[in-house]
């Protein structure tokens, strides 16, 4: 896939060393030409109420419509708006996280471009951050998805709750505010496929939630379908749970116990004069299957340890930055 924009890289629209902003709002986008101007205007209107200094950082995931030219024009009109354009589409996890890491505000707000994350919550996020809360997340109080998606979402939350290394927050999509020390802590993990909403909980910093009703999408259509959401759920689960890799090992241990019980049954049958062939064959077959599961579990744990030691790939490659100060 090729991106729609082919303009030369523009790295700066201003010079000097401006002060660090209080708030950075990171808005990932892909084919959001109908929403880009409206979401920027709504964010500006809400944050100006707080009296905080802020920047809006769009990160474009290789849009094929006019999203990039539209945001460039916005950058020319407002120095608080910045733009990163990726060389290709790097997915729904890596691109937004790269934008968050690129922001320099004392706190970072992550939100979608299509108004499914209501801008009206932004002043509340800032208020709680000023009160000392490191993480403030918006939690959707209701979902309007179909039956199949609700079942898949419910299953993913159940698996995360029972097998995850830490508790995830149901219906928290990552829309919220994160303090600078939270962002720096997650960046230091150098995750190749960062499940950001899970990593927020993993940091252990103070966290609050604010419930809200998801508004209808203002313009355009969602870029997600069943398979992209399923892929997102699977990646999130594997990224937040290492215990899943050990599940085959647990099955192996249980299977060995069953095989030993069968051997005991064979011994009892022998001393009582009953046939023992079935018990012996069953125990041998059970032991073989259990050993396979056991070795799979051990291999899975080795894969986990390898992944822990090889986190080095960049999240995205940038094609251009626009409206960034030279010292950014």
C-alpha positions as CSV (number, residue, x, y, z in Angstrom):
1,X,0.0,0.0,0.0
2,X,1.2,3.5,-0.8
3,X,0.2,6.6,1.1
4,X,-1.8,9.3,-0.5
5,X,0.6,12.1,0.4
6,X,4.0,12.4,-1.4
7,X,5.1,15.8,-0.2
8,X,8.7,16.3,0.9
9,X,9.4,16.0,4.6
10,X,8.9,19.2,6.6
11,X,10.3,19.0,10.0
12,X,9.7,22.4,11.6
13,X,7.4,25.4,11.2
14,X,8.9,27.3,14.1
15,X,12.2,27.7,15.8
16,X,13.5,28.5,19.2
17,X,13.0,26.6,22.5
18,X,9.4,26.9,23.5
19,X,8.3,25.7,27.0
20,X,7.0,22.2,27.5
21,X,3.3,22.0,27.2
22,X,1.1,20.8,30.1
23,X,-1.0,18.5,27.9
24,X,-0.3,16.6,24.7
25,X,-3.3,15.2,22.9
26,X,-2.4,12.4,20.6
27,X,-4.9,11.5,17.9
28,X,-4.1,8.5,15.6
29,X,-5.9,8.6,12.3
30,X,-6.4,6.6,9.1
31,X,-8.6,8.0,6.4
32,X,-10.2,10.6,8.7
33,X,-10.6,13.5,6.3
34,X,-14.2,14.0,7.5
35,X,-13.2,14.2,11.1
36,X,-9.8,15.8,11.4
37,X,-10.8,19.4,11.5
38,X,-13.8,18.8,13.7
39,X,-12.0,16.8,16.3
40,X,-9.2,19.4,16.5
41,X,-11.7,22.2,17.0
42,X,-13.5,20.2,19.7
43,X,-10.3,19.4,21.6
44,X,-9.1,23.0,21.5
45,X,-12.5,24.2,22.7
46,X,-12.4,21.8,25.7
47,X,-8.8,22.3,26.7
48,X,-8.9,26.1,26.5
49,X,-11.5,25.9,29.3
50,X,-8.8,24.3,31.6
51,X,-6.2,27.1,31.2
52,X,-3.6,24.5,30.5
53,X,-1.0,24.9,27.7
54,X,-1.4,22.1,25.1
55,X,-0.5,20.6,21.8
56,X,-2.4,18.3,19.4
57,X,-0.3,15.7,17.8
58,X,-1.9,13.8,14.9
59,X,-0.1,10.6,13.8
60,X,-1.3,9.4,10.4
61,X,-1.1,5.7,9.6
62,X,-0.6,6.1,5.9
63,X,-4.0,7.4,4.9
64,X,-5.1,7.1,1.3
65,X,-7.5,10.0,1.4
66,X,-6.9,13.8,2.0
67,X,-6.3,13.4,5.8
68,X,-2.7,14.5,5.6
69,X,-3.1,17.6,3.4
70,X,-6.0,18.7,5.6
71,X,-4.0,18.4,8.8
72,X,-1.0,20.2,7.2
73,X,-3.3,23.1,6.5
74,X,-4.4,23.1,10.1
75,X,-0.7,23.1,11.2
76,X,-0.2,26.3,9.1
77,X,-3.1,28.0,10.9
78,X,-2.3,26.8,14.4
79,X,1.2,26.2,15.8
80,X,-0.2,24.0,18.5
81,X,-1.2,21.3,15.9
82,X,1.6,18.9,14.8
83,X,1.7,16.0,12.4
84,X,3.6,12.7,12.1
85,X,3.1,10.7,8.9
86,X,4.1,7.0,8.9
87,X,5.8,5.4,5.9
88,X,3.1,2.6,5.9
89,X,0.2,1.4,8.0
90,X,1.8,0.0,11.2
91,X,-1.4,-1.2,12.8
92,X,-3.7,-0.1,15.6
93,X,-1.2,-0.7,18.5
94,X,2.2,0.5,17.2
95,X,1.2,3.8,15.5
96,X,-0.8,5.3,18.4
97,X,1.9,4.3,20.9
98,X,4.6,5.9,18.8
99,X,2.6,9.1,18.8
100,X,2.3,9.0,22.6
101,X,6.0,8.4,22.9
102,X,6.7,11.3,20.5
103,X,4.6,13.7,22.6
104,X,6.4,15.9,25.1
105,X,3.6,17.2,27.4
106,X,3.7,16.8,31.1
107,X,0.7,14.6,30.6
108,X,-0.6,12.8,27.5
109,X,-4.1,12.2,26.4
110,X,-4.9,9.5,23.9
111,X,-8.1,9.6,21.9
112,X,-9.7,8.6,18.6
113,X,-10.4,11.0,15.7
114,X,-13.9,9.9,15.0
115,X,-15.6,11.2,18.2
116,X,-16.2,7.8,19.7
117,X,-14.1,9.2,22.6
118,X,-16.0,12.3,23.7
119,X,-13.9,15.5,24.0
120,X,-16.2,16.7,26.8
121,X,-14.3,14.5,29.2
122,X,-10.9,16.2,28.6
123,X,-11.4,18.9,31.3
124,X,-12.3,16.2,33.8
125,X,-9.1,14.3,32.9
126,X,-7.0,17.4,33.4
127,X,-8.7,18.1,36.7
128,X,-7.9,14.7,38.1
129,X,-4.3,14.9,36.9
130,X,-3.9,18.2,38.6
131,X,-5.2,16.5,41.8
132,X,-2.3,14.0,41.6
133,X,-3.8,11.0,39.7
134,X,-1.3,9.5,37.2
135,X,-3.8,7.6,35.0
136,X,-7.4,8.7,34.3
137,X,-9.3,6.4,31.9
138,X,-12.7,6.8,30.3
139,X,-14.8,3.7,30.5
140,X,-17.7,3.1,28.2
141,X,-20.8,2.3,30.1
142,X,-22.5,0.6,27.2
143,X,-21.5,-1.0,23.9
144,X,-23.7,-1.0,20.8
145,X,-21.9,-3.8,19.0
146,X,-23.6,-6.9,17.7
147,X,-24.1,-10.2,19.6
148,X,-21.0,-11.9,18.1
149,X,-18.7,-9.0,18.9
150,X,-20.1,-8.8,22.5
151,X,-19.4,-12.5,22.9
152,X,-15.9,-12.2,21.6
153,X,-15.2,-9.2,23.8
154,X,-16.7,-10.9,26.9
155,X,-14.5,-14.0,26.2
156,X,-11.4,-11.9,25.9
157,X,-12.1,-10.1,29.2
158,X,-12.7,-13.5,30.9
159,X,-9.4,-14.9,29.6
160,X,-7.5,-11.7,30.6
161,X,-9.1,-11.8,34.1
162,X,-8.3,-15.5,34.7
163,X,-4.9,-15.8,32.8
164,X,-3.6,-12.3,32.6
165,X,-0.5,-11.2,34.6
166,X,-2.5,-8.1,35.7
167,X,-6.1,-7.1,35.6
168,X,-7.4,-5.2,32.6
169,X,-10.3,-2.8,32.8
170,X,-13.4,-3.8,30.8
171,X,-14.6,-1.3,28.3
172,X,-11.5,0.9,28.8
173,X,-10.1,1.4,25.3
174,X,-7.1,3.5,26.3
175,X,-9.0,6.8,26.0
176,X,-7.7,8.8,28.9
177,X,-4.8,10.8,30.4
178,X,-1.4,9.5,31.4
179,X,1.2,11.4,33.3
180,X,4.7,11.8,32.0
181,X,6.2,9.3,34.4
182,X,3.6,6.7,33.2
183,X,4.5,7.3,29.6
184,X,8.2,7.1,30.3
185,X,7.8,3.9,32.3
186,X,5.9,2.2,29.4
187,X,8.4,3.5,26.9
188,X,11.3,1.9,28.9
189,X,9.6,-1.5,28.4
190,X,10.4,-1.3,24.7
191,X,7.4,-3.5,23.8
192,X,7.4,-4.5,20.1
193,X,3.5,-4.8,20.0
194,X,2.4,-2.6,22.9
195,X,-1.0,-3.4,24.3
196,X,-1.1,0.1,25.8
197,X,-4.3,-0.1,27.9
198,X,-2.9,-3.2,29.6
199,X,0.5,-1.7,30.1
200,X,-1.1,1.3,31.8
201,X,-2.4,-1.1,34.5
202,X,0.9,-3.0,34.7
203,X,2.8,0.1,35.7
204,X,0.9,0.2,39.0
205,X,0.6,4.0,39.1
206,X,-2.6,5.5,40.7
207,X,-5.5,5.0,38.3
208,X,-9.1,6.4,38.2
209,X,-11.9,5.7,35.8
210,X,-14.7,8.0,34.5
211,X,-17.7,6.4,33.0
212,X,-19.3,7.8,29.8
213,X,-21.8,6.8,27.1
214,X,-20.1,6.3,23.8
215,X,-21.6,8.8,21.3
216,X,-22.5,7.8,17.8
217,X,-19.7,8.1,15.3
218,X,-20.0,11.7,13.9
219,X,-18.8,11.1,10.3
220,X,-17.4,8.3,8.2
221,X,-17.4,4.6,8.9
222,X,-15.3,2.5,11.3
223,X,-12.2,0.9,9.9
224,X,-12.6,-2.1,12.2
225,X,-14.4,-5.4,11.4
226,X,-14.8,-8.7,13.2
227,X,-11.3,-9.9,12.2
228,X,-9.4,-6.8,13.0
229,X,-11.1,-6.6,16.4
230,X,-10.4,-10.3,17.0
231,X,-6.7,-9.8,16.1
232,X,-6.6,-6.8,18.4
233,X,-8.1,-8.9,21.3
234,X,-5.7,-11.8,20.7
235,X,-2.6,-9.6,20.5
236,X,-3.7,-7.8,23.6
237,X,-4.3,-11.1,25.5
238,X,-0.9,-12.5,24.5
239,X,0.8,-9.2,25.2
240,X,-0.7,-9.0,28.7
241,X,-0.5,-12.7,29.7
242,X,2.6,-14.9,29.8
243,X,0.7,-17.6,31.8
244,X,-1.1,-18.7,28.7
245,X,2.2,-20.1,27.4
246,X,2.3,-22.4,30.4
247,X,-1.2,-23.8,30.0
248,X,0.0,-26.8,28.0
249,X,2.4,-27.6,30.8
250,X,-0.5,-27.6,33.3
251,X,-2.4,-30.0,31.1
252,X,0.7,-32.2,30.9
253,X,1.0,-32.3,34.7
254,X,-2.7,-33.2,35.1
255,X,-2.3,-35.8,32.4
256,X,0.6,-37.4,34.2
257,X,-1.4,-37.6,37.4
258,X,-4.2,-39.4,35.4
259,X,-1.6,-41.8,33.9
260,X,-0.3,-42.6,37.4
261,X,-3.9,-43.2,38.5
262,X,-4.4,-45.6,35.6
263,X,-1.2,-47.5,36.7
264,X,-2.7,-47.8,40.2
265,X,-5.8,-49.2,38.6
266,X,-3.7,-51.7,36.7
267,X,-2.1,-52.8,40.0
268,X,-5.5,-53.2,41.7
269,X,-6.7,-55.2,38.7
270,X,-3.7,-57.5,38.8
271,X,-4.1,-58.3,42.5
272,X,-7.8,-58.9,42.1
273,X,-7.3,-61.2,39.1
274,X,-8.9,-58.9,36.5
275,X,-7.6,-57.9,33.0
276,X,-4.9,-55.2,33.2
277,X,-4.2,-54.7,29.5
278,X,-6.7,-51.9,29.1
279,X,-5.3,-50.0,32.1
280,X,-1.7,-50.4,30.9
281,X,-2.5,-49.3,27.4
282,X,-4.5,-46.3,28.6
283,X,-1.8,-45.2,31.0
284,X,0.9,-45.4,28.4
285,X,-1.2,-43.4,25.9
286,X,-2.1,-40.9,28.5
287,X,1.5,-40.5,29.5
288,X,2.6,-39.9,25.9
289,X,0.0,-37.2,25.3
290,X,0.9,-35.6,28.7
291,X,4.6,-35.5,27.8
292,X,3.8,-33.8,24.5
293,X,1.8,-31.1,26.4
294,X,4.5,-30.8,29.0
295,X,7.2,-30.2,26.4
296,X,4.9,-27.7,24.5
297,X,4.5,-25.8,27.8
298,X,8.3,-25.7,28.4
299,X,8.9,-24.6,24.8
300,X,6.2,-21.8,25.3
301,X,8.0,-20.6,28.4
302,X,11.3,-20.5,26.5
303,X,9.6,-18.5,23.8
304,X,8.4,-16.1,26.5
305,X,11.9,-15.6,27.8
306,X,13.3,-15.1,24.3
307,X,10.6,-12.4,23.7
308,X,11.6,-10.7,27.0
309,X,15.2,-10.4,25.8
310,X,14.7,-9.3,22.2
311,X,12.6,-6.1,22.4
312,X,14.5,-3.8,20.0
313,X,12.4,-3.1,16.9
314,X,11.1,0.5,16.4
315,X,7.3,0.9,16.6
316,X,7.1,2.7,13.3
317,X,9.1,4.5,10.6
318,X,8.2,8.1,10.0
319,X,8.0,9.6,6.5
320,X,7.7,13.2,7.7
321,X,7.1,15.4,10.7
322,X,5.4,18.8,10.4
323,X,5.1,21.8,12.8
324,X,7.6,20.4,15.3
325,X,10.1,22.8,16.9
326,X,13.7,22.1,16.0
327,X,14.6,21.0,19.5
328,X,11.5,18.7,19.9
